[in-house]
Amino acid sequence: MAEEIAKKIGEKIREFRQQKGFTLKELSEKSGISTSMISKIETAQSLPPISTYANLASGLGISFGELFQLDLQEPDISIVRARDRQVISRGSYIGSPLAYQKRQKKMEPFLFEYPIGGDFPSFHHDNEEMIFVIEGQLEFKYGEEEIILERGDCVYFNGKISHGGRALNNKGAQALIVQSTC
């Protein structure tokens, strides 16, 4: 399933890049992602972290959700049923865009699953971000600061600072993440 999604997203990125007349190098300069990585993403040879997709979307001047939108018609409302969620994974981490049908939005919500015993990924991007812990407990690292987040806790921060989280207590964790798109 993840390979199928990676292929569709890669095709969308190439399509948007070509529509805008960007070379791989130009998109690399706009997004901060290397040309070789963009090429691998476009050909589904790599499934990068969500922040890489967010940076590519920003470089293309589109919303993150547009990479996942299969329908070209712009809906006024985006309803994504649990059974219809698309999944993006990086290793054992799983992210699901929650409003991918809506284009040109000002925020991008997704559900993120932190696995038991997961590594400590590091993300950075140009957007503001909010994390609300739904289940479990997270060890959240922001720059050099480490913060323990419990169920119901919320953190809002500048995504340009290196950040990441991992589940604690061998239970895994789940969080609602919302990123600004501008």
Secondary structure by P-SEA (a helix, b strand, c coil): caaaaaaaaaaaaaaaaaaacccaaaaaaaccccaaaaaaaaaccccccaaaaaaaaaaaccccccccccccccccbbbbccccbbbbbcccbbbbbcccccccccbbbbbbbbcccccbbbbbccccbbbbbcccccccccccbbbbbcccbbbbbcccccccccccccccbbbbbbbbcc
